[in-house]
Amino acid sequence: MRPDAPEIETNSLRAWLLASRPKTLSGAAVPVVVALSMAWVDCRPTSAVTAENFKWLPALLCLLFAFLMQVDANLVNDYFDCLRGVDGEDRLGPERACAQGWVTLPAMRRAIWAVTLLSCAVGLPLVVWGGWPMVLVGAACIVFCFLYTTVLSRMAMGDVLVLLFFGIVPVCATYYIQTHTLTTGVFCLSLACGLVTDCLLVVNNYRDRVTDVRAGKCTLVTLIGARASEWLYLLLGVAGVVLTLPVLNEWMRIAGILPYLIGHIGAWRMMTHIGEGRELNRVLGWTALNILGFGLLVSLQILW
């Protein structure tokens, strides 16, 4: 337990709120919102002002499922990292609920089961609109939610999973449920969302690179080194913007997402200036805001 951590009543509402990590929900919302914006435009009859064919209930279910899976992944990460003793006093990132004693391990296990079952209950009705392939999509989300923390994050596979489950899977599945089709533009947007969201994982692993090596945890950052990781962070955001070009094919619309790029470059400069230590949590916060900004700006330009 870190001595500078705040004192919080065990298993209290505040403890559970911190364990769910609400600041990370922007990463879950962005791919769904972008896909729904694209579907709204493509579902709209050319003679109508509103999207009469847009399905509101599955749209809300997709968004709720994404939120629940993000919370579930956070709880699983908190629980298993505590079991392995990963979150010690030398931890540089935000405090974890189980490691700090804010949430007991038995309570966390029950919460994981409850959120997982609730995710299934929310996701299963999507079969009505998307067909039985949605069962496979939902099952993959749940399985890899557990595999990420327990196995794959220690094998430098985290970045691949972010690209898949914060980009390709939610964007394509959400759009398919609305339209029963997929397009090249939608796939490009799914890659863009995944790459931009991966910036969060890169800066997180960049901050923890020394303690990860000491703990025997292999990440992409520990493999390629700090300097290459800084450039990777920058290029991920730039590539995300470039991948929106097939959809935002007018200069005025493309210019509409430049504020994200400016913010991203600013966060990159902050990252390279700080270099190491807990101060990098500031970059983590700016990155989360940039991801949310990317999703909102791209969605607005699509709707415009």
C-alpha positions in Angstrom: 0.0 0.0 0.0 1.3 3.4 -0.9 1.8 5.7 2.1 0.6 8.7 0.2 -2.7 7.1 -0.9 -5.9 8.7 0.5 -7.9 6.8 3.2 -11.1 5.5 1.9 -13.7 3.3 3.6 -13.4 -0.3 2.5 -16.0 -1.4 -0.1 -17.6 2.1 0.0 -19.3 3.7 -2.9 -16.3 6.0 -3.4 -14.0 2.9 -3.4 -16.1 1.2 -6.1 -16.2 4.4 -8.2 -12.4 4.6 -8.1 -12.1 0.9 -8.9 -14.2 1.3 -12.0 -11.9 4.1 -13.3 -14.5 6.3 -14.9 -11.9 8.4 -16.7 -11.2 5.4 -19.0 -14.8 5.3 -20.2 -14.0 7.8 -23.0 -12.0 5.1 -24.7 -15.0 2.8 -24.7 -17.4 5.4 -25.9 -15.4 6.8 -28.8 -15.5 3.9 -31.3 -19.3 3.3 -30.6 -20.1 7.0 -31.1 -18.1 7.3 -34.3 -19.8 4.2 -35.7 -23.2 5.4 -34.8 -22.5 8.8 -36.4 -21.5 7.0 -39.6 -24.6 4.8 -39.4 -26.9 7.8 -38.8 -25.7 9.3 -42.1 -25.9 6.1 -44.1 -29.3 5.1 -42.7 -30.8 8.5 -43.5 -33.2 8.5 -46.4 -32.1 11.2 -48.9 -35.5 12.9 -48.8 -35.8 13.0 -45.0 -34.4 15.4 -42.5 -34.0 12.8 -39.7 -32.6 9.3 -39.8 -35.9 7.4 -39.8 -34.2 4.0 -40.2 -31.8 4.5 -37.3 -32.3 2.0 -34.5 -32.1 3.8 -31.2 -32.4 0.8 -28.8 -29.5 -1.2 -30.2 -27.5 2.0 -30.3 -28.0 2.5 -26.6 -27.3 -1.2 -25.9 -24.0 -1.0 -27.9 -22.9 2.0 -25.8 -23.9 0.4 -22.5 -22.2 -2.9 -23.4 -19.0 -1.0 -24.2 -19.1 0.9 -20.9 -19.7 -2.4 -18.9 -16.9 -4.2 -20.7 -14.5 -1.3 -19.9 -15.5 -1.4 -16.2 -15.2 -5.2 -16.2 -11.7 -5.0 -17.7 -10.7 -2.4 -15.1 -11.9 -4.6 -12.2 -10.2 -7.7 -13.6 -7.0 -5.8 -14.0 -7.2 -4.5 -10.5 -7.9 -7.9 -9.0 -5.3 -10.0 -10.8 -2.5 -7.3 -10.5 -3.2 -7.3 -6.7 -2.9 -11.1 -6.6 0.4 -11.0 -8.4 1.7 -8.2 -6.2 2.2 -5.9 -9.2 0.9 -2.8 -7.5 3.5 -2.1 -4.8 4.7 1.1 -3.2 6.9 1.8 -6.3 3.8 2.0 -8.5 3.8 5.2 -10.6 0.3 5.1 -11.9 -3.0 5.9 -10.1 -3.7 3.8 -7.0 -5.5 0.5 -7.4 -8.5 -0.3 -5.2 -7.5 -3.9 -4.1 -3.8 -3.0 -3.6 -4.8 -0.1 -1.4 -7.3 -2.1 0.6 -10.2 0.0 -0.6 -12.0 -3.1 -2.0 -11.5 -6.6 -0.6 -10.6 -9.4 -2.9 -13.8 -11.4 -2.3 -15.9 -8.4 -3.0 -13.9 -7.7 -6.2 -14.5 -11.3 -7.4 -18.3 -10.9 -6.8 -18.2 -7.6 -8.7 -16.4 -9.1 -11.6 -19.0 -11.9 -11.9 -21.8 -9.4 -11.6 -20.5 -7.0 -14.2 -19.7 -9.9 -16.6 -23.2 -11.3 -16.3 -24.8 -7.8 -16.7 -22.7 -7.3 -19.8 -24.0 -10.6 -21.2 -27.6 -9.5 -20.4 -27.1 -6.2 -22.2 -25.3 -7.6 -25.2 -27.4 -10.7 -25.9 -30.5 -8.8 -27.2 -28.2 -7.3 -30.0 -28.7 -10.7 -31.7 -32.1 -9.5 -32.7 -30.6 -6.8 -34.9 -27.1 -8.2 -35.7 -27.8 -11.9 -35.9 -25.9 -14.8 -34.2 -22.5 -13.4 -35.1 -23.1 -10.9 -32.3 -22.8 -13.8 -29.8 -19.3 -14.6 -31.1 -18.4 -10.9 -30.9 -19.7 -10.6 -27.3 -18.0 -13.9 -26.3 -14.7 -12.7 -27.7 -15.0 -9.4 -25.8 -15.5 -11.2 -22.5 -12.8 -13.8 -23.1 -10.1 -11.3 -24.0 -11.2 -9.0 -21.2 -9.8 -11.7 -18.9 -6.9 -12.9 -21.1 -5.5 -9.3 -21.4 -4.6 -8.9 -17.8 -3.9 -12.6 -17.0 -1.7 -13.5 -20.0 -1.6 -11.2 -23.1 -0.6 -7.9 -21.5 2.6 -9.6 -20.3 3.4 -10.8 -23.8 3.5 -7.5 -25.6 0.0 -8.2 -27.0 -1.8 -5.3 -25.4 -1.5 -2.9 -28.3 -2.9 -5.5 -30.7 -5.9 -6.0 -28.4 -6.5 -2.3 -28.1 -6.6 -2.1 -31.9 -9.1 -4.9 -32.1 -11.4 -4.2 -29.1 -11.2 -0.4 -29.1 -11.3 -0.1 -32.8 -12.2 -2.8 -35.3 -14.6 -4.8 -33.2 -16.8 -2.0 -31.7 -16.9 0.2 -34.8 -17.6 -2.6 -37.3 -20.1 -4.4 -35.0 -22.0 -1.2 -34.1 -22.2 -0.1 -37.7 -23.2 -3.6 -38.9 -26.1 -3.8 -36.4 -27.5 -0.5 -37.8 -26.9 -1.2 -41.5 -26.2 -4.9 -42.0 -23.2 -4.0 -44.2 -19.6 -2.9 -43.8 -17.7 -0.4 -46.0 -14.0 0.5 -46.6 -14.6 3.9 -44.9 -16.0 2.2 -41.8 -13.0 -0.1 -41.6 -10.7 2.9 -41.9 -12.5 4.6 -39.1 -12.2 1.5 -36.9 -8.4 1.4 -37.4 -8.3 5.2 -36.7 -10.1 4.7 -33.4 -7.9 1.8 -32.4 -4.7 3.6 -33.2 -5.7 6.8 -31.4 -6.9 4.8 -28.3 -3.6 2.8 -28.3 -1.8 6.1 -27.4 -3.2 5.6 -23.9 -1.6 2.2 -23.5 1.7 3.4 -25.0 2.1 6.3 -22.5 0.9 4.0 -19.7 3.6 1.4 -20.5 6.1 4.2 -21.2 5.7 5.4 -17.6 5.9 1.9 -16.2 8.8 0.7 -18.4 11.3 0.4 -15.5 9.0 -1.3 -13.1 7.7 -3.6 -15.8 11.2 -4.8 -16.6 11.8 -5.4 -13.0 8.6 -7.4 -12.7 9.3 -9.4 -15.8 6.4 -7.9 -17.8 7.0 -7.6 -21.5 5.3 -4.8 -23.3 5.9 -3.2 -26.7 7.6 -0.3 -24.9 10.1 -2.5 -23.1 10.8 -4.2 -26.5 11.4 -1.2 -28.6 12.8 1.2 -25.9 11.8 4.6 -24.6 12.9 6.8 -27.6 11.1 4.6 -30.2 8.0 4.6 -28.0 7.9 8.4 -28.0 7.9 8.4 -31.8 5.3 5.6 -31.8 3.0 7.7 -29.6 3.3 10.6 -32.0 2.8 8.4 -35.2 -0.3 6.6 -33.8 -2.2 9.9 -33.5 -1.0 11.1 -36.9 -2.0 7.8 -38.5 -5.4 8.0 -36.9 -6.0 11.3 -38.5 -4.8 10.1 -41.9 -7.2 7.1 -41.7 -10.2 9.4 -41.5 -9.4 10.9 -44.9 -11.4 8.3 -47.0 -14.5 9.4 -45.0 -13.8 13.1 -44.4 -12.9 13.7 -48.0 -13.4 17.5 -48.0 -10.7 19.9 -46.8 -13.1 21.9 -44.6 -14.2 18.7 -42.8 -10.6 17.4 -42.5 -9.6 20.8 -41.0 -12.3 20.2 -38.4 -10.3 17.5 -36.7 -7.0 19.4 -36.6 -7.6 20.5 -33.0 -7.1 16.9 -32.0 -3.8 16.7 -33.8 -2.6 19.9 -32.1 -3.6 18.5 -28.7 -1.9 15.2 -29.5 1.4 16.9 -30.5 1.2 18.9 -27.3 0.8 15.8 -25.3 3.7 14.2 -27.1 6.0 17.1 -26.4 5.0 17.0 -22.7 5.7 13.2 -22.7 9.2 13.7 -24.2 9.9 16.6 -21.8 8.9 14.7 -18.6 10.5 11.5 -19.7 9.9 9.4 -16.5 8.1 9.3 -13.2 4.6 10.0 -11.8 4.5 13.3 -13.7 3.7 11.2 -16.8 0.2 10.8 -15.3 -0.5 14.3 -16.6 0.2 13.0 -20.1 -2.1 10.1 -19.4 -4.9 12.5 -18.5 -4.3 14.7 -21.6 -4.2 11.6 -23.8 -7.6 10.5 -22.5 -9.0 14.0 -23.2 -7.5 13.9 -26.7 -9.1 10.6 -27.5 -12.5 11.9 -26.4 -11.9 15.0 -28.5 -11.0 12.9 -31.5 -14.2 10.9 -31.3 -16.4 14.0 -30.9 -14.6 15.9 -33.7 -14.8 13.0 -36.2 -18.4 12.3 -35.3 -19.3 16.0 -35.8 -17.6 16.1 -39.2 -19.3 12.9 -40.3 -22.7 14.3 -39.3 -21.9 17.7 -40.9 
